[in-house]
């Protein structure tokens, strides 16, 4: 079932920005917020984190083999 809701302008702009940054539809963003508790603030932070990670990768900044091993070893001890 499809529903239509009216959002205040500020929320609508935030949903539009998240949609642009993530290539998700407005409906999916609102669905994630309502069904999974992924608030707009959480989704904005997630999109910013992904962008930062991609920017780092584009600059050639990757974890070293030692850093990866340290993380894996920390979880293997559990």
Jmol script that loads the backbone (N, CA, C; Angstrom):
load data "model"
ATOM      1  N   UNK A   1       0.839  -1.165   0.000  1.00  0.00           N
ATOM      2  CA  UNK A   1       0.000   0.000   0.000  1.00  0.00           C
ATOM      3  C   UNK A   1       0.893   1.239   0.000  1.00  0.00           C
ATOM      4  N   UNK A   2       0.599   2.145  -0.876  1.00  0.00           N
ATOM      5  CA  UNK A   2       1.347   3.396  -0.962  1.00  0.00           C
ATOM      6  C   UNK A   2       0.611   4.461  -0.152  1.00  0.00           C
ATOM      7  N   UNK A   3       1.381   5.285   0.527  1.00  0.00           N
ATOM      8  CA  UNK A   3       0.829   6.380   1.304  1.00  0.00           C
ATOM      9  C   UNK A   3       1.547   7.661   0.921  1.00  0.00           C
ATOM     10  N   UNK A   4       0.873   8.741   1.114  1.00  0.00           N
ATOM     11  CA  UNK A   4       1.467  10.049   0.871  1.00  0.00           C
ATOM     12  C   UNK A   4       1.463  10.816   2.183  1.00  0.00           C
ATOM     13  N   UNK A   5       2.604  11.418   2.493  1.00  0.00           N
ATOM     14  CA  UNK A   5       2.677  12.237   3.700  1.00  0.00           C
ATOM     15  C   UNK A   5       3.242  13.603   3.330  1.00  0.00           C
ATOM     16  N   UNK A   6       2.832  14.594   4.081  1.00  0.00           N
ATOM     17  CA  UNK A   6       3.383  15.929   3.914  1.00  0.00           C
ATOM     18  C   UNK A   6       4.447  16.136   4.978  1.00  0.00           C
ATOM     19  N   UNK A   7       5.632  16.498   4.541  1.00  0.00           N
ATOM     20  CA  UNK A   7       6.730  16.763   5.463  1.00  0.00           C
ATOM     21  C   UNK A   7       6.983  18.261   5.524  1.00  0.00           C
ATOM     22  N   UNK A   8       7.385  18.752   6.682  1.00  0.00           N
ATOM     23  CA  UNK A   8       7.806  20.153   6.743  1.00  0.00           C
ATOM     24  C   UNK A   8       8.959  20.377   5.773  1.00  0.00           C
ATOM     25  N   UNK A   9       9.095  21.596   5.286  1.00  0.00           N
ATOM     26  CA  UNK A   9      10.111  21.909   4.283  1.00  0.00           C
ATOM     27  C   UNK A   9      11.512  21.505   4.703  1.00  0.00           C
ATOM     28  N   UNK A  10      11.874  21.742   5.976  1.00  0.00           N
ATOM     29  CA  UNK A  10      13.228  21.407   6.405  1.00  0.00           C
ATOM     30  C   UNK A  10      13.486  19.898   6.350  1.00  0.00           C
ATOM     31  N   UNK A  11      12.506  19.090   6.747  1.00  0.00           N
ATOM     32  CA  UNK A  11      12.668  17.638   6.673  1.00  0.00           C
ATOM     33  C   UNK A  11      12.691  17.162   5.226  1.00  0.00           C
ATOM     34  N   UNK A  12      11.864  17.756   4.404  1.00  0.00           N
ATOM     35  CA  UNK A  12      11.824  17.386   2.995  1.00  0.00           C
ATOM     36  C   UNK A  12      13.165  17.659   2.320  1.00  0.00           C
ATOM     37  N   UNK A  13      13.781  18.788   2.645  1.00  0.00           N
ATOM     38  CA  UNK A  13      15.103  19.114   2.092  1.00  0.00           C
ATOM     39  C   UNK A  13      16.151  18.106   2.563  1.00  0.00           C
ATOM     40  N   UNK A  14      16.078  17.722   3.825  1.00  0.00           N
ATOM     41  CA  UNK A  14      17.033  16.747   4.350  1.00  0.00           C
ATOM     42  C   UNK A  14      16.876  15.397   3.649  1.00  0.00           C
ATOM     43  N   UNK A  15      15.638  14.977   3.440  1.00  0.00           N
ATOM     44  CA  UNK A  15      15.391  13.718   2.729  1.00  0.00           C
ATOM     45  C   UNK A  15      15.938  13.819   1.305  1.00  0.00           C
ATOM     46  N   UNK A  16      15.714  14.958   0.647  1.00  0.00           N
ATOM     47  CA  UNK A  16      16.232  15.155  -0.715  1.00  0.00           C
ATOM     48  C   UNK A  16      17.758  15.067  -0.745  1.00  0.00           C
ATOM     49  N   UNK A  17      18.426  15.687   0.220  1.00  0.00           N
ATOM     50  CA  UNK A  17      19.894  15.649   0.266  1.00  0.00           C
ATOM     51  C   UNK A  17      20.413  14.228   0.488  1.00  0.00           C
ATOM     52  N   UNK A  18      19.762  13.499   1.388  1.00  0.00           N
ATOM     53  CA  UNK A  18      20.167  12.108   1.616  1.00  0.00           C
ATOM     54  C   UNK A  18      19.965  11.300   0.343  1.00  0.00           C
ATOM     55  N   UNK A  19      18.856  11.524  -0.343  1.00  0.00           N
ATOM     56  CA  UNK A  19      18.576  10.808  -1.593  1.00  0.00           C
ATOM     57  C   UNK A  19      19.659  11.088  -2.634  1.00  0.00           C
ATOM     58  N   UNK A  20      20.079  12.329  -2.741  1.00  0.00           N
ATOM     59  CA  UNK A  20      21.119  12.686  -3.696  1.00  0.00           C
ATOM     60  C   UNK A  20      22.448  12.026  -3.349  1.00  0.00           C
ATOM     61  N   UNK A  21      22.761  11.984  -2.068  1.00  0.00           N
ATOM     62  CA  UNK A  21      24.059  11.455  -1.633  1.00  0.00           C
ATOM     63  C   UNK A  21      24.131   9.935  -1.669  1.00  0.00           C
ATOM     64  N   UNK A  22      22.984   9.277  -1.583  1.00  0.00           N
ATOM     65  CA  UNK A  22      22.982   7.818  -1.462  1.00  0.00           C
ATOM     66  C   UNK A  22      22.384   7.098  -2.659  1.00  0.00           C
ATOM     67  N   UNK A  23      21.777   7.828  -3.557  1.00  0.00           N
ATOM     68  CA  UNK A  23      21.067   7.227  -4.695  1.00  0.00           C
ATOM     69  C   UNK A  23      19.890   6.362  -4.257  1.00  0.00           C
ATOM     70  N   UNK A  24      19.363   6.618  -3.070  1.00  0.00           N
ATOM     71  CA  UNK A  24      18.151   5.954  -2.605  1.00  0.00           C
ATOM     72  C   UNK A  24      16.955   6.843  -2.936  1.00  0.00           C
ATOM     73  N   UNK A  25      15.783   6.245  -3.000  1.00  0.00           N
ATOM     74  CA  UNK A  25      14.580   7.029  -3.239  1.00  0.00           C
ATOM     75  C   UNK A  25      14.126   7.690  -1.942  1.00  0.00           C
ATOM     76  N   UNK A  26      13.350   8.731  -2.087  1.00  0.00           N
ATOM     77  CA  UNK A  26      12.777   9.386  -0.910  1.00  0.00           C
ATOM     78  C   UNK A  26      11.975   8.378  -0.093  1.00  0.00           C
ATOM     79  N   UNK A  27      11.216   7.525  -0.781  1.00  0.00           N
ATOM     80  CA  UNK A  27      10.398   6.531  -0.084  1.00  0.00           C
ATOM     81  C   UNK A  27      11.256   5.582   0.732  1.00  0.00           C
ATOM     82  N   UNK A  28      12.382   5.151   0.180  1.00  0.00           N
ATOM     83  CA  UNK A  28      13.256   4.219   0.898  1.00  0.00           C
ATOM     84  C   UNK A  28      13.844   4.882   2.139  1.00  0.00           C
ATOM     85  N   UNK A  29      14.196   6.140   2.027  1.00  0.00           N
ATOM     86  CA  UNK A  29      14.765   6.865   3.168  1.00  0.00           C
ATOM     87  C   UNK A  29      13.750   6.967   4.297  1.00  0.00           C
ATOM     88  N   UNK A  30      12.534   7.316   3.955  1.00  0.00           N
ATOM     89  CA  UNK A  30      11.478   7.425   4.976  1.00  0.00           C
ATOM     90  C   UNK A  30      11.156   6.045   5.539  1.00  0.00           C
ATOM     91  N   UNK A  31      11.112   5.025   4.673  1.00  0.00           N
ATOM     92  CA  UNK A  31      10.862   3.659   5.135  1.00  0.00           C
ATOM     93  C   UNK A  31      11.944   3.210   6.110  1.00  0.00           C
ATOM     94  N   UNK A  32      13.214   3.470   5.794  1.00  0.00           N
ATOM     95  CA  UNK A  32      14.305   3.113   6.699  1.00  0.00           C
ATOM     96  C   UNK A  32      14.161   3.812   8.040  1.00  0.00           C
ATOM     97  N   UNK A  33      13.740   5.058   8.011  1.00  0.00           N
ATOM     98  CA  UNK A  33      13.562   5.810   9.256  1.00  0.00           C
ATOM     99  C   UNK A  33      12.432   5.216  10.097  1.00  0.00           C
ATOM    100  N   UNK A  34      11.340   4.871   9.450  1.00  0.00           N
ATOM    101  CA  UNK A  34      10.179   4.380  10.188  1.00  0.00           C
ATOM    102  C   UNK A  34      10.293   2.905  10.569  1.00  0.00           C
ATOM    103  N   UNK A  35      10.740   2.077   9.656  1.00  0.00           N
ATOM    104  CA  UNK A  35      10.750   0.638   9.900  1.00  0.00           C
ATOM    105  C   UNK A  35      11.964   0.163  10.684  1.00  0.00           C
ATOM    106  N   UNK A  36      13.092   0.829  10.492  1.00  0.00           N
ATOM    107  CA  UNK A  36      14.332   0.338  11.085  1.00  0.00           C
ATOM    108  C   UNK A  36      14.956   1.306  12.080  1.00  0.00           C
ATOM    109  N   UNK A  37      14.296   2.413  12.361  1.00  0.00           N
ATOM    110  CA  UNK A  37      14.804   3.368  13.337  1.00  0.00           C
ATOM    111  C   UNK A  37      16.014   4.147  12.867  1.00  0.00           C
ATOM    112  N   UNK A  38      16.228   4.192  11.556  1.00  0.00           N
ATOM    113  CA  UNK A  38      17.372   4.924  11.007  1.00  0.00           C
ATOM    114  C   UNK A  38      16.946   6.370  10.774  1.00  0.00           C
ATOM    115  N   UNK A  39      17.087   7.163  11.808  1.00  0.00           N
ATOM    116  CA  UNK A  39      16.660   8.556  11.744  1.00  0.00           C
ATOM    117  C   UNK A  39      17.366   9.292  10.613  1.00  0.00           C
ATOM    118  N   UNK A  40      16.838  10.436  10.257  1.00  0.00           N
ATOM    119  CA  UNK A  40      17.495  11.239   9.229  1.00  0.00           C
ATOM    120  C   UNK A  40      18.899  11.614   9.671  1.00  0.00           C
ATOM    121  N   UNK A  41      19.072  11.929  10.947  1.00  0.00           N
ATOM    122  CA  UNK A  41      20.411  12.261  11.461  1.00  0.00           C
ATOM    123  C   UNK A  41      21.347  11.063  11.290  1.00  0.00           C
ATOM    124  N   UNK A  42      20.872   9.844  11.594  1.00  0.00           N
ATOM    125  CA  UNK A  42      21.695   8.649  11.436  1.00  0.00           C
ATOM    126  C   UNK A  42      22.053   8.460   9.968  1.00  0.00           C
ATOM    127  N   UNK A  43      21.071   8.609   9.079  1.00  0.00           N
ATOM    128  CA  UNK A  43      21.315   8.421   7.649  1.00  0.00           C
ATOM    129  C   UNK A  43      22.270   9.482   7.099  1.00  0.00           C
ATOM    130  N   UNK A  44      22.155  10.711   7.585  1.00  0.00           N
ATOM    131  CA  UNK A  44      23.075  11.768   7.162  1.00  0.00           C
ATOM    132  C   UNK A  44      24.501  11.437   7.594  1.00  0.00           C
ATOM    133  N   UNK A  45      24.642  10.973   8.840  1.00  0.00           N
ATOM    134  CA  UNK A  45      25.963  10.622   9.363  1.00  0.00           C
ATOM    135  C   UNK A  45      26.536   9.437   8.600  1.00  0.00           C
ATOM    136  N   UNK A  46      25.713   8.441   8.307  1.00  0.00           N
ATOM    137  CA  UNK A  46      26.162   7.270   7.564  1.00  0.00           C
ATOM    138  C   UNK A  46      26.657   7.674   6.175  1.00  0.00           C
ATOM    139  N   UNK A  47      25.866   8.509   5.466  1.00  0.00           N
ATOM    140  CA  UNK A  47      26.249   8.948   4.120  1.00  0.00           C
ATOM    141  C   UNK A  47      27.560   9.734   4.165  1.00  0.00           C
ATOM    142  N   UNK A  48      27.725  10.584   5.184  1.00  0.00           N
ATOM    143  CA  UNK A  48      28.965  11.359   5.317  1.00  0.00           C
ATOM    144  C   UNK A  48      30.151  10.426   5.574  1.00  0.00           C
ATOM    145  N   UNK A  49      29.956   9.392   6.387  1.00  0.00           N
ATOM    146  CA  UNK A  49      31.017   8.437   6.668  1.00  0.00           C
ATOM    147  C   UNK A  49      31.429   7.649   5.435  1.00  0.00           C
ATOM    148  N   UNK A  50      30.445   7.248   4.648  1.00  0.00           N
ATOM    149  CA  UNK A  50      30.745   6.532   3.410  1.00  0.00           C
ATOM    150  C   UNK A  50      31.516   7.435   2.461  1.00  0.00           C
ATOM    151  N   UNK A  51      31.076   8.692   2.332  1.00  0.00           N
ATOM    152  CA  UNK A  51      31.767   9.624   1.446  1.00  0.00           C
ATOM    153  C   UNK A  51      33.209   9.839   1.912  1.00  0.00           C
ATOM    154  N   UNK A  52      33.404   9.990   3.215  1.00  0.00           N
ATOM    155  CA  UNK A  52      34.756  10.173   3.746  1.00  0.00           C
ATOM    156  C   UNK A  52      35.627   8.957   3.439  1.00  0.00           C
ATOM    157  N   UNK A  53      35.071   7.770   3.578  1.00  0.00           N
ATOM    158  CA  UNK A  53      35.813   6.565   3.272  1.00  0.00           C
ATOM    159  C   UNK A  53      36.174   6.472   1.796  1.00  0.00           C
ATOM    160  N   UNK A  54      35.237   6.823   0.936  1.00  0.00           N
ATOM    161  CA  UNK A  54      35.512   6.809  -0.502  1.00  0.00           C
ATOM    162  C   UNK A  54      36.556   7.854  -0.872  1.00  0.00           C
ATOM    163  N   UNK A  55      36.470   9.026  -0.243  1.00  0.00           N
ATOM    164  CA  UNK A  55      37.480  10.065  -0.499  1.00  0.00           C
ATOM    165  C   UNK A  55      38.870   9.579  -0.087  1.00  0.00           C
ATOM    166  N   UNK A  56      38.950   8.927   1.078  1.00  0.00           N
ATOM    167  CA  UNK A  56      40.230   8.361   1.518  1.00  0.00           C
ATOM    168  C   UNK A  56      40.749   7.336   0.517  1.00  0.00           C
ATOM    169  N   UNK A  57      39.857   6.464   0.063  1.00  0.00           N
ATOM    170  CA  UNK A  57      40.265   5.440  -0.908  1.00  0.00           C
ATOM    171  C   UNK A  57      40.742   6.078  -2.206  1.00  0.00           C
ATOM    172  N   UNK A  58      40.045   7.124  -2.640  1.00  0.00           N
ATOM    173  CA  UNK A  58      40.453   7.819  -3.863  1.00  0.00           C
ATOM    174  C   UNK A  58      41.844   8.427  -3.723  1.00  0.00           C
ATOM    175  N   UNK A  59      42.233   8.779  -2.491  1.00  0.00           N
ATOM    176  CA  UNK A  59      43.554   9.355  -2.233  1.00  0.00           C
ATOM    177  C   UNK A  59      44.599   8.271  -1.940  1.00  0.00           C
ATOM    178  N   UNK A  60      44.169   7.018  -2.011  1.00  0.00           N
ATOM    179  CA  UNK A  60      45.102   5.916  -1.785  1.00  0.00           C
ATOM    180  C   UNK A  60      45.319   5.581  -0.324  1.00  0.00           C
ATOM    181  N   UNK A  61      44.477   6.096   0.553  1.00  0.00           N
ATOM    182  CA  UNK A  61      44.617   5.829   1.990  1.00  0.00           C
ATOM    183  C   UNK A  61      43.860   4.559   2.366  1.00  0.00           C
ATOM    184  N   UNK A  62      44.591   3.482   2.570  1.00  0.00           N
ATOM    185  CA  UNK A  62      44.004   2.208   2.944  1.00  0.00           C
ATOM    186  C   UNK A  62      44.665   1.721   4.227  1.00  0.00           C
ATOM    187  N   UNK A  63      44.005   0.808   4.901  1.00  0.00           N
ATOM    188  CA  UNK A  63      44.593   0.208   6.092  1.00  0.00           C
ATOM    189  C   UNK A  63      45.778  -0.652   5.679  1.00  0.00           C
ATOM    190  N   UNK A  64      46.796  -0.620   6.495  1.00  0.00           N
ATOM    191  CA  UNK A  64      47.976  -1.460   6.226  1.00  0.00           C
ATOM    192  C   UNK A  64      47.650  -2.899   6.603  1.00  0.00           C
ATOM    193  N   UNK A  65      48.485  -3.814   6.154  1.00  0.00           N
ATOM    194  CA  UNK A  65      48.296  -5.218   6.515  1.00  0.00           C
ATOM    195  C   UNK A  65      48.388  -5.410   8.026  1.00  0.00           C
ATOM    196  N   UNK A  66      49.265  -4.633   8.664  1.00  0.00           N
ATOM    197  CA  UNK A  66      49.416  -4.734  10.118  1.00  0.00           C
ATOM    198  C   UNK A  66      48.152  -4.252  10.830  1.00  0.00           C
ATOM    199  N   UNK A  67      47.560  -3.165  10.347  1.00  0.00           N
ATOM    200  CA  UNK A  67      46.327  -2.652  10.959  1.00  0.00           C
ATOM    201  C   UNK A  67      45.183  -3.645  10.799  1.00  0.00           C
ATOM    202  N   UNK A  68      45.084  -4.252   9.644  1.00  0.00           N
ATOM    203  CA  UNK A  68      44.039  -5.251   9.407  1.00  0.00           C
ATOM    204  C   UNK A  68      44.255  -6.458  10.315  1.00  0.00           C
ATOM    205  N   UNK A  69      45.492  -6.922  10.411  1.00  0.00           N
ATOM    206  CA  UNK A  69      45.805  -8.067  11.272  1.00  0.00           C
ATOM    207  C   UNK A  69      45.472  -7.760  12.723  1.00  0.00           C
ATOM    208  N   UNK A  70      45.756  -6.550  13.178  1.00  0.00           N
ATOM    209  CA  UNK A  70      45.463  -6.175  14.571  1.00  0.00           C
ATOM    210  C   UNK A  70      43.963  -6.257  14.849  1.00  0.00           C
ATOM    211  N   UNK A  71      43.152  -5.792  13.920  1.00  0.00           N
ATOM    212  CA  UNK A  71      41.694  -5.845  14.109  1.00  0.00           C
ATOM    213  C   UNK A  71      41.219  -7.299  14.090  1.00  0.00           C
ATOM    214  N   UNK A  72      41.683  -8.065  13.125  1.00  0.00           N
ATOM    215  CA  UNK A  72      41.263  -9.472  13.045  1.00  0.00           C
ATOM    216  C   UNK A  72      41.698 -10.244  14.280  1.00  0.00           C
ATOM    217  N   UNK A  73      42.904 -10.009  14.749  1.00  0.00           N
ATOM    218  CA  UNK A  73      43.386 -10.713  15.940  1.00  0.00           C
ATOM    219  C   UNK A  73      42.590 -10.341  17.184  1.00  0.00           C
ATOM    220  N   UNK A  74      42.180  -9.111  17.267  1.00  0.00           N
ATOM    221  CA  UNK A  74      41.385  -8.673  18.416  1.00  0.00           C
ATOM    222  C   UNK A  74      40.073  -9.460  18.463  1.00  0.00           C
ATOM    223  N   UNK A  75      39.455  -9.700  17.313  1.00  0.00           N
ATOM    224  CA  UNK A  75      38.177 -10.416  17.297  1.00  0.00           C
ATOM    225  C   UNK A  75      38.358 -11.926  17.324  1.00  0.00           C
ATOM    226  N   UNK A  76      39.499 -12.426  16.892  1.00  0.00           N
ATOM    227  CA  UNK A  76      39.753 -13.871  16.944  1.00  0.00           C
ATOM    228  C   UNK A  76      39.963 -14.347  18.374  1.00  0.00           C
ATOM    229  N   UNK A  77      40.362 -13.447  19.265  1.00  0.00           N
ATOM    230  CA  UNK A  77      40.630 -13.829  20.663  1.00  0.00           C
ATOM    231  C   UNK A  77      39.338 -14.000  21.448  1.00  0.00           C
ATOM    232  N   UNK A  78      38.249 -13.484  20.937  1.00  0.00           N
ATOM    233  CA  UNK A  78      36.974 -13.555  21.676  1.00  0.00           C
ATOM    234  C   UNK A  78      36.395 -14.940  21.688  1.00  0.00           C
TER     235      UNK A  78
END
end "model"
wireframe off; spacefill off
backbone 0.3
color backbone group
